[in-house]
Amino acid sequence: VVGDRLVAAARRDPPQVAGDGVHTVRELVNIVNADPRRGEGHATALTKIRFDDIALGCLAVQGLQADSVPAKGRRVVLRNNANLSTGGTATDVTDDVHPEIAARAVAAAQMIGLDICGVDVVCETMLKPLEDQAGGIVEVNAAPGLRMHLSPSYGHARDVGQAVIEDMYPDGGDGRIPVVAVTGTNGKTTTVRLIAHLFASSGLRVGMTNTDGVYVNGHQTDSGDCAGPRSARNVLAHPDVDAAVFETARGGVLREGLGFDRCQVAVVTNVGAGDHLGLNYITTVEDLAVLKRVIVQNVAETGYAVLNAADPIVADMIHNCPGEVIYFAQDRQQPVMATHRAQGRRVVYVDNGAVVAEQGGFSERFELSGIPITRNGQIGFQVENAMAAIAAAWGAGLAWDTVRRGLASFHNDAHNAPGRFNVMEYRGATVIADYGHNPDAMRALVQAVEALPAQRRSVVISGAGDRRDQDIREQTQILGKAFDEVVLYQDVCQRGRADGEVIGLLREGLAGAPRVREVLEIRGEFNAIDAALERLQPGDLCLVLVDQVEAALAHLQMRTRQEAVVPA
């Protein structure tokens, strides 16, 4: 039974041989088992008849032994069941099933709640209703065998597999869900979370993976760095997921490739020089780009790659995409953007305080004032993330009203996007927590904090030990031009570095810093955060580059809540 119809029926007979007056029962069984259609287990159309103690007992009931020679034409049964797995046979009787028997089988399946099942009937004949004979339904199987119908011993084969597929995927559907993969050097996690939020705003149950964990329909099911293929496969195997958004990190792709065969949308935010170079034989930005573009190469032919037109290495990935490309960049006059736009292809850019999605004569505007994470367009890298998310939603076919609602309701707090430019207040000062940990991220953060008013700016920073010396130094070289005070702390995990080595490199980067007036060295992330907070005055701004994201954010929130409590 498949859906609401009976698609095949077979009469099963127990394992048996027919006497010829010449051969013994044992010899007759060997002759039957020589049939090439018979094998061991379920791998072949039929299974060999077992000549075991059960078969000998069955023979004894019939007055026979293994070496008996049955008369010609005598039917010798070797088991009392008709399972194919013990040597039984199947004869197709689909065309003989009485409509009333078919109706009873369908009713049995529906009563139990199964869309696909096997119904076992014991009766005298298929030609009349069960009520008119000594017959009835004895079993309903949730995982029925198909081979008795696909390859019956006698009669016509029935394509029950096709019937199952047609019922599971009606109207030519393929059962696939929208899959969006996001990679890049910076902005991946925020972009992933925002895209997932847009899908959820459309009513879909979203599975999401990122460097913070795995989330299904808003609930966290795993924690830690889950931006690899194993986490992606877990999401795709979840029965409650209608759409999937995956952060696709370098390490997982190198170890195991992707967790999916193809995606509807691939997003590449950027490819920076200061992250992961020197690891796993990836020594240049071009090497890194070859790795990052794997998701672009696996876009479906009907899908889209969302590429940063302002990044030449990313923009060039258009040549690796089997589908179409949506370019995004703040400047629509940027050459790659201008050419793509002139060709009538999809682009996303910023114009007069709004993000614009345009193709040919069509355009849709999203005011930056209605996208909270951009702070009215002041935070440049969040504008980039919003453009990438809008382009991804466009490629996935989400309704524009849904996208607009989703953008307006996504706030860059520690819940929606932990460690991604989370803004808090402490004693009248502005505190920003971010997980930036490479030179490109530092440049973006400097640009963002310079757009915010502040009397005095301080930064709390450590460094990842598995980065190149030059990348660690460059972070503080960049920060030294924008901050008055720097608090250096030693990371919990030095990743192969000697004690104090990372702080030494960070100090080297601050040599000759034009703006820095004071540098503090403190052991322990939370101690460094507390020291920086205690030095804040109203109107100051402090950027905290967190390492233990979840724990550090919890500590910051606890401190800001304590300060907000007014003594009785």
TAURMO-V465394 format. One record per residue. N is the residue number from 1. PHI is phi in radians with two decimals (NA if undefined). OMEGA is omega in degrees with one decimal (NA if undefined). Layout:
BEGIN
[[N | PHI | OMEGA] [N | PHI | OMEGA]]
END
This chain:
BEGIN
[[1 | NA | 176.7] [2 | -2.23 | -177.6] [3 | 1.13 | -178.2] [4 | -1.93 | -179.8] [5 | -2.53 | 173.2] [6 | -1.52 | -174.0] [7 | -1.85 | 179.4] [8 | -2.83 | 176.0] [9 | -2.50 | 179.2] [10 | -2.37 | 171.3] [11 | -1.57 | -179.9] [12 | -1.82 | 178.5] [13 | -2.02 | -178.3] [14 | -1.19 | 176.4] [15 | -1.04 | -174.5] [16 | -2.75 | 173.6] [17 | -2.31 | 177.7] [18 | -1.94 | -179.3] [19 | -1.12 | 175.7] [20 | -2.15 | 179.0] [21 | 1.30 | -176.6] [22 | -2.14 | -173.6] [23 | -1.66 | 174.8] [24 | -1.32 | 178.0] [25 | -1.03 | -180.0] [26 | -1.03 | -180.0] [27 | -1.15 | 178.9] [28 | -1.11 | 177.3] [29 | -1.11 | 179.3] [30 | -1.11 | 178.7] [31 | -1.13 | 179.7] [32 | -1.14 | -178.5] [33 | -1.22 | 177.5] [34 | -1.30 | 176.6] [35 | -0.99 | -178.0] [36 | -1.08 | 177.9] [37 | -1.33 | -178.4] [38 | -1.70 | 178.4] [39 | -2.57 | 179.1] [40 | -1.63 | 176.9] [41 | 1.17 | -173.4] [42 | -1.88 | -173.0] [43 | -1.32 | -177.4] [44 | -2.07 | -177.0] [45 | -1.08 | 179.6] [46 | -2.25 | 179.1] [47 | -1.93 | 179.8] [48 | -1.09 | 177.7] [49 | -1.27 | 179.1] [50 | -1.46 | 175.5] [51 | -1.84 | -174.2] [52 | -2.16 | -177.8] [53 | -1.07 | 178.7] [54 | -1.14 | 178.9] [55 | -1.12 | 179.6] [56 | -1.13 | 177.4] [57 | -1.12 | 179.4] [58 | -1.15 | 177.7] [59 | -1.13 | -177.9] [60 | -1.06 | 178.0] [61 | -1.05 | -179.3] [62 | -1.60 | 178.9] [63 | 1.32 | -176.9] [64 | -2.18 | 172.6] [65 | -2.23 | -177.6] [66 | -1.07 | -176.6] [67 | -1.68 | 177.1] [68 | -1.21 | 176.6] [69 | -1.90 | -177.9] [70 | -1.20 | -179.6] [71 | -1.13 | -179.3] [72 | -1.04 | 178.8] [73 | 1.54 | -179.1] [74 | -1.30 | 178.7] [75 | -1.54 | -178.2] [76 | -2.01 | -177.8] [77 | -1.58 | -176.3] [78 | -1.92 | 177.1] [79 | -2.81 | -178.9] [80 | -1.73 | 172.5] [81 | -2.08 | -176.0] [82 | -2.02 | -179.6] [83 | -1.21 | 175.8] [84 | -1.11 | -176.0] [85 | -1.20 | 177.2] [86 | -1.96 | 174.9] [87 | 1.89 | 179.0] [88 | -1.21 | 178.7] [89 | -2.16 | -179.6] [90 | -2.26 | 176.6] [91 | -2.12 | -178.6] [92 | -1.17 | 178.5] [93 | -2.27 | -175.4] [94 | -0.96 | -176.4] [95 | -1.26 | -177.4] [96 | -1.71 | -172.8] [97 | -1.21 | 177.4] [98 | -1.18 | -179.2] [99 | -0.95 | -179.8] [100 | -1.21 | 176.9] [101 | -1.15 | 177.9] [102 | -1.03 | -179.6] [103 | -1.12 | 179.6] [104 | -1.15 | 179.6] [105 | -1.13 | 178.7] [106 | -1.12 | 179.6] [107 | -1.09 | 179.0] [108 | -1.10 | 179.1] [109 | -1.10 | -177.2] [110 | -1.22 | 179.5] [111 | -1.14 | 179.6] [112 | -1.45 | 177.8] [113 | 1.62 | 179.9] [114 | -1.84 | 176.7] [115 | -1.47 | 180.0] [116 | -2.33 | -179.4] [117 | -2.80 | 173.1] [118 | -1.83 | -178.4] [119 | -2.00 | 179.8] [120 | -1.61 | -178.6] [121 | -2.13 | 171.3] [122 | -1.89 | -178.1] [123 | -2.79 | -178.9] [124 | -1.46 | -175.5] [125 | -2.74 | 174.7] [126 | -1.54 | -169.2] [127 | -1.53 | 178.2] [128 | -2.52 | -175.4] [129 | -1.00 | 179.1] [130 | -1.07 | -178.1] [131 | -1.16 | -178.4] [132 | -1.67 | -179.6] [133 | -2.60 | 177.8] [134 | -1.47 | -176.5] [135 | -2.47 | 177.4] [136 | -3.07 | 176.9] [137 | -1.49 | -176.6] [138 | -1.95 | -176.8] [139 | -2.83 | 172.5] [140 | -2.19 | -174.8] [141 | -1.81 | 179.6] [142 | -1.34 | 179.1] [143 | -2.24 | -172.9] [144 | -1.27 | 172.2] [145 | -1.29 | -177.5] [146 | -1.88 | -168.9] [147 | -1.18 | 178.4] [148 | -1.13 | 178.7] [149 | -1.70 | 179.9] [150 | -1.24 | -178.9] [151 | -2.41 | -179.9] [152 | -1.17 | 176.9] [153 | -1.13 | -179.6] [154 | -2.48 | 176.7] [155 | 1.68 | -174.6] [156 | -1.38 | 172.6] [157 | -1.34 | 179.3] [158 | -2.07 | -176.5] [159 | -1.45 | -178.0] [160 | -1.22 | 177.9] [161 | -1.06 | 178.3] [162 | -1.09 | 178.9] [163 | -1.10 | 178.9] [164 | -1.12 | -179.1] [165 | -1.11 | -179.9] [166 | -1.10 | 179.6] [167 | -1.30 | -179.0] [168 | -1.27 | -175.9] [169 | -2.22 | -177.4] [170 | -1.21 | 175.1] [171 | 1.00 | 176.2] [172 | 1.30 | 179.5] [173 | -1.20 | -179.7] [174 | -1.97 | 176.6] [175 | 1.34 | -177.9] [176 | -1.43 | 174.8] [177 | -1.90 | 176.4] [178 | -1.09 | 177.4] [179 | -2.14 | 176.9] [180 | -2.04 | 177.1] [181 | -1.96 | -177.2] [182 | -2.20 | 174.8] [183 | -2.46 | -177.9] [184 | 2.51 | 178.8] [185 | -1.52 | -178.9] [186 | -2.29 | 175.7] [187 | 1.54 | -174.9] [188 | -1.05 | -171.4] [189 | -1.16 | 178.5] [190 | -1.10 | 179.2] [191 | -1.10 | 177.7] [192 | -1.05 | -177.9] [193 | -1.13 | -179.9] [194 | -1.20 | 177.6] [195 | -1.07 | 178.9] [196 | -1.06 | 178.4] [197 | -1.13 | 178.4] [198 | -1.14 | 176.6] [199 | -1.08 | -179.7] [200 | -1.10 | 179.1] [201 | -1.15 | 178.0] [202 | -1.54 | 177.6] [203 | 1.67 | 179.7] [204 | -1.43 | 173.4] [205 | -1.55 | -168.3] [206 | -1.83 | 168.9] [207 | -1.79 | -175.0] [208 | -2.37 | 172.2] [209 | -2.15 | 175.0] [210 | -2.78 | -176.7] [211 | -1.31 | 176.5] [212 | -1.75 | -178.0] [213 | 2.70 | 177.5] [214 | -2.03 | -178.0] [215 | -2.27 | 176.7] [216 | -2.22 | 179.3] [217 | 0.94 | 175.8] [218 | 1.52 | -178.7] [219 | -1.89 | 179.6] [220 | -1.36 | -179.1] [221 | -1.90 | 177.6] [222 | -2.71 | -179.4] [223 | -2.22 | -178.1] [224 | 1.69 | 179.4] [225 | -1.37 | -175.2] [226 | -2.05 | -177.3] [227 | -1.65 | -178.4] [228 | -2.00 | -174.3] [229 | -1.18 | -179.3] [230 | -1.12 | 178.3] [231 | -1.13 | 178.2] [232 | -1.08 | 179.3] [233 | -1.13 | 178.0] [234 | -1.08 | 178.5] [235 | -1.15 | -177.9] [236 | -1.15 | 178.9] [237 | -1.47 | -176.4] [238 | -1.33 | -175.5] [239 | -1.21 | -175.5] [240 | -1.75 | -176.7] [241 | -1.75 | 178.4] [242 | -1.73 | 179.2] [243 | -2.68 | -176.5] [244 | -2.26 | 177.4] [245 | -2.24 | -172.7] [246 | -2.07 | 164.3] [247 | -1.34 | -173.1] [248 | -2.04 | -174.0] [249 | -1.60 | -177.6] [250 | -0.99 | -173.2] [251 | -1.04 | -178.7] [252 | -1.14 | 179.2] [253 | -1.12 | 178.8] [254 | -1.14 | -176.9] [255 | -1.30 | -168.4] [256 | -2.38 | -176.6] [257 | 1.42 | -178.1] [258 | -1.80 | 178.1] [259 | -1.62 | -178.1] [260 | -2.58 | -179.1] [261 | -1.47 | 176.7] [262 | -2.77 | -178.3] [263 | -2.19 | 176.8] [264 | -1.29 | -179.7] [265 | -2.41 | 171.7] [266 | -2.06 | -179.3] [267 | -2.03 | 173.1] [268 | -2.07 | -173.9] [269 | -1.31 | -177.8] [270 | -3.10 | 173.1] [271 | -2.32 | -175.6] [272 | -1.71 | -175.1] [273 | -1.54 | -169.3] [274 | -1.78 | -175.7] [275 | -2.31 | 173.0] [276 | 1.22 | 176.2] [277 | -1.27 | -176.5] [278 | 1.58 | 178.1] [279 | -1.87 | 175.4] [280 | 0.94 | 176.9] [281 | 1.15 | 174.0] [282 | -1.70 | -171.5] [283 | -1.96 | -179.2] [284 | -2.27 | 176.4] [285 | -1.08 | 179.4] [286 | -1.13 | 175.7] [287 | -1.06 | -178.7] [288 | -1.11 | -179.7] [289 | -1.13 | 177.8] [290 | -1.02 | 179.2] [291 | -1.25 | -176.3] [292 | -1.13 | -175.0] [293 | -1.34 | 178.1] [294 | -0.99 | -179.3] [295 | -1.19 | 177.7] [296 | -1.19 | 178.8] [297 | -1.14 | -178.0] [298 | -1.88 | 170.8] [299 | -1.30 | 176.1] [300 | -1.10 | -179.5] [301 | -1.05 | 178.1] [302 | -1.68 | -174.9] [303 | -1.77 | -174.5] [304 | -2.38 | 166.1] [305 | -1.80 | 177.5] [306 | -1.77 | -171.2] [307 | -2.13 | 178.1] [308 | -1.35 | -176.7] [309 | -1.19 | -178.5] [310 | -1.39 | 177.7] [311 | -1.85 | -173.3] [312 | -0.98 | -179.4] [313 | -1.17 | 178.3] [314 | -1.23 | -178.5] [315 | -1.01 | -177.6] [316 | -1.25 | 179.5] [317 | -1.22 | 176.8] [318 | -0.97 | -177.8] [319 | -1.33 | -179.4] [320 | -1.85 | -173.2] [321 | -1.73 | 176.9] [322 | -1.24 | -179.5] [323 | -1.80 | 178.8] [324 | -1.70 | -179.3] [325 | -2.17 | 169.6] [326 | -1.93 | 177.0] [327 | -1.57 | 171.7] [328 | -2.32 | 176.1] [329 | -2.97 | -178.2] [330 | -1.14 | -176.9] [331 | -1.71 | -179.3] [332 | -1.23 | 179.3] [333 | -1.52 | 175.5] [334 | -0.97 | -169.2] [335 | -0.90 | -179.9] [336 | -1.09 | 178.6] [337 | -1.09 | -176.6] [338 | -1.05 | 179.3] [339 | -1.12 | -179.0] [340 | -1.05 | -179.0] [341 | -1.15 | 180.0] [342 | -1.14 | 178.4] [343 | -1.44 | 178.9] [344 | 1.34 | -179.4] [345 | -1.78 | -170.2] [346 | -1.30 | 175.7] [347 | -2.44 | 175.4] [348 | -2.30 | -175.6] [349 | -2.59 | 179.4] [350 | -1.93 | 179.7] [351 | -2.57 | 175.8] [352 | 0.85 | 174.7] [353 | 1.34 | 179.8] [354 | -2.51 | 170.0] [355 | -1.51 | -176.5] [356 | -2.05 | 171.4] [357 | -1.80 | -171.9] [358 | -2.37 | 170.9] [359 | -2.64 | -178.7] [360 | 1.01 | -179.7] [361 | -1.53 | -178.4] [362 | -1.66 | 171.7] [363 | -2.67 | 177.4] [364 | -2.35 | -175.9] [365 | -1.90 | 176.1] [366 | -2.26 | -177.7] [367 | -1.08 | 178.7] [368 | -1.09 | 176.1] [369 | -1.13 | 178.0] [370 | -1.70 | 177.8] [371 | -2.13 | -170.0] [372 | -0.96 | -174.4] [373 | -1.15 | -179.2] [374 | -1.52 | -175.5] [375 | 0.87 | -179.8] [376 | 1.04 | 177.3] [377 | 1.52 | -178.3] [378 | -1.24 | -175.6] [379 | -1.66 | -172.1] [380 | -1.02 | -177.1] [381 | -1.23 | 175.3] [382 | -1.30 | 172.4] [383 | -1.08 | 177.6] [384 | -1.06 | -179.8] [385 | -1.09 | 179.1] [386 | -1.13 | 178.1] [387 | -1.08 | 179.2] [388 | -1.09 | -179.6] [389 | -1.18 | 178.1] [390 | -1.10 | 178.8] [391 | -1.11 | 178.8] [392 | -1.12 | 177.8] [393 | -1.10 | 177.2] [394 | -1.10 | 179.6] [395 | -1.12 | 179.8] [396 | -1.50 | 176.2] [397 | 1.46 | 178.1] [398 | -1.24 | 178.6] [399 | -1.21 | -176.3] [400 | -1.10 | 179.1] [401 | -1.08 | 177.6] [402 | -1.12 | 179.0] [403 | -1.06 | -178.5] [404 | -1.10 | 178.6] [405 | -1.09 | -178.5] [406 | -1.13 | 178.0] [407 | -1.08 | -177.1] [408 | -1.22 | -174.7] [409 | -1.74 | 179.7] [410 | -1.69 | -178.7] [411 | -1.96 | -174.3] [412 | -1.48 | 179.5] [413 | -1.76 | -176.4] [414 | -1.20 | 177.7] [415 | -1.50 | -177.9] [416 | -1.26 | -175.6] [417 | -2.51 | -176.7] [418 | -1.08 | 177.6] [419 | 1.35 | -180.0] [420 | -2.13 | 179.6] [421 | 0.92 | 177.1] [422 | -1.42 | -174.3] [423 | -1.77 | 178.7] [424 | -2.32 | 177.9] [425 | -2.14 | 179.5] [426 | -2.51 | 178.9] [427 | 0.95 | 179.1] [428 | 1.39 | 177.1] [429 | -1.82 | 178.4] [430 | -1.71 | 177.5] [431 | -2.04 | -179.4] [432 | -2.10 | 177.0] [433 | -1.85 | -179.1] [434 | -2.59 | -178.1] [435 | -1.71 | 179.6] [436 | -0.97 | -175.9] [437 | -2.59 | 174.5] [438 | -2.65 | -175.9] [439 | -1.00 | 179.1] [440 | -1.09 | 177.5] [441 | -1.13 | 179.2] [442 | -1.08 | 179.1] [443 | -1.07 | -179.5] [444 | -1.14 | -180.0] [445 | -1.18 | 177.2] [446 | -1.04 | 178.8] [447 | -1.05 | -178.0] [448 | -1.22 | -176.4] [449 | -1.24 | 177.3] [450 | -1.19 | 177.1] [451 | -1.44 | -179.4] [452 | -1.84 | -178.7] [453 | -1.21 | 177.3] [454 | -2.87 | 176.1] [455 | -1.36 | -178.7] [456 | -2.48 | -177.3] [457 | -2.02 | 176.6] [458 | -2.27 | -179.7] [459 | -2.43 | 176.5] [460 | -1.96 | -172.2] [461 | -2.58 | 166.0] [462 | -2.22 | 179.6] [463 | -2.57 | 178.3] [464 | -1.39 | -174.4] [465 | -1.17 | -177.7] [466 | -1.54 | 174.1] [467 | -1.61 | 178.1] [468 | -1.17 | 179.0] [469 | -0.93 | -175.8] [470 | -1.13 | 179.9] [471 | -1.25 | 178.3] [472 | -1.17 | 178.5] [473 | -1.08 | -174.0] [474 | -1.10 | 179.9] [475 | -1.03 | -178.3] [476 | -1.37 | 172.5] [477 | -1.05 | 179.8] [478 | -1.24 | -177.1] [479 | -1.18 | -177.4] [480 | -1.11 | 179.0] [481 | -1.51 | -171.1] [482 | -2.15 | -174.5] [483 | -2.16 | -179.6] [484 | -1.48 | -175.3] [485 | -2.37 | -180.0] [486 | -2.19 | 175.7] [487 | -1.90 | 179.8] [488 | -1.68 | 174.9] [489 | -2.33 | -179.9] [490 | -1.55 | 179.5] [491 | -1.07 | 177.5] [492 | -1.08 | -179.6] [493 | -1.88 | -177.3] [494 | -1.45 | 174.6] [495 | 0.91 | 175.2] [496 | 1.60 | -179.2] [497 | -1.55 | 175.8] [498 | -1.26 | -179.8] [499 | -1.00 | 178.4] [500 | 1.45 | -176.5] [501 | -1.16 | -178.2] [502 | -1.13 | 178.9] [503 | -1.06 | 177.5] [504 | -1.06 | 178.6] [505 | -1.18 | 178.0] [506 | -1.12 | 178.0] [507 | -1.12 | 178.2] [508 | -1.06 | 179.0] [509 | -1.16 | -179.4] [510 | -1.51 | -179.0] [511 | -1.06 | 179.9] [512 | 1.34 | 179.1] [513 | -1.05 | -171.7] [514 | -1.21 | -172.0] [515 | -1.91 | -172.2] [516 | -1.15 | 179.6] [517 | -1.81 | -177.0] [518 | -2.61 | 177.6] [519 | -2.22 | 178.1] [520 | -1.96 | 173.7] [521 | -2.04 | -176.6] [522 | -2.37 | 178.0] [523 | -1.52 | 177.8] [524 | 1.77 | -176.2] [525 | -1.11 | -176.5] [526 | -1.18 | 176.8] [527 | -1.11 | 179.0] [528 | -1.15 | 178.6] [529 | -1.09 | -179.3] [530 | -1.08 | -179.7] [531 | -1.11 | 179.3] [532 | -1.16 | -179.9] [533 | -1.12 | -177.2] [534 | -1.14 | -178.2] [535 | -1.58 | -176.2] [536 | -1.32 | 173.4] [537 | -2.10 | 177.6] [538 | -0.92 | 179.4] [539 | 1.61 | 177.8] [540 | -1.37 | 174.7] [541 | -2.34 | 179.5] [542 | -2.21 | 175.6] [543 | -1.75 | 179.6] [544 | -1.89 | 178.0] [545 | -1.58 | -170.2] [546 | -1.35 | 174.9] [547 | -1.88 | 175.4] [548 | -1.48 | -166.5] [549 | -0.96 | -174.2] [550 | -1.09 | -177.8] [551 | -1.19 | -179.3] [552 | -1.15 | 178.1] [553 | -1.13 | 178.0] [554 | -1.08 | 178.8] [555 | -1.14 | 179.1] [556 | -1.10 | -179.9] [557 | -1.13 | 177.7] [558 | -1.11 | -180.0] [559 | -1.15 | -179.1] [560 | -1.21 | 177.1] [561 | -1.18 | 179.3] [562 | -1.04 | -178.4] [563 | -1.21 | -178.1] [564 | -1.36 | -179.1] [565 | -1.30 | -179.7] [566 | -1.55 | -178.9] [567 | -1.07 | -180.0] [568 | -1.22 | NA]]
END
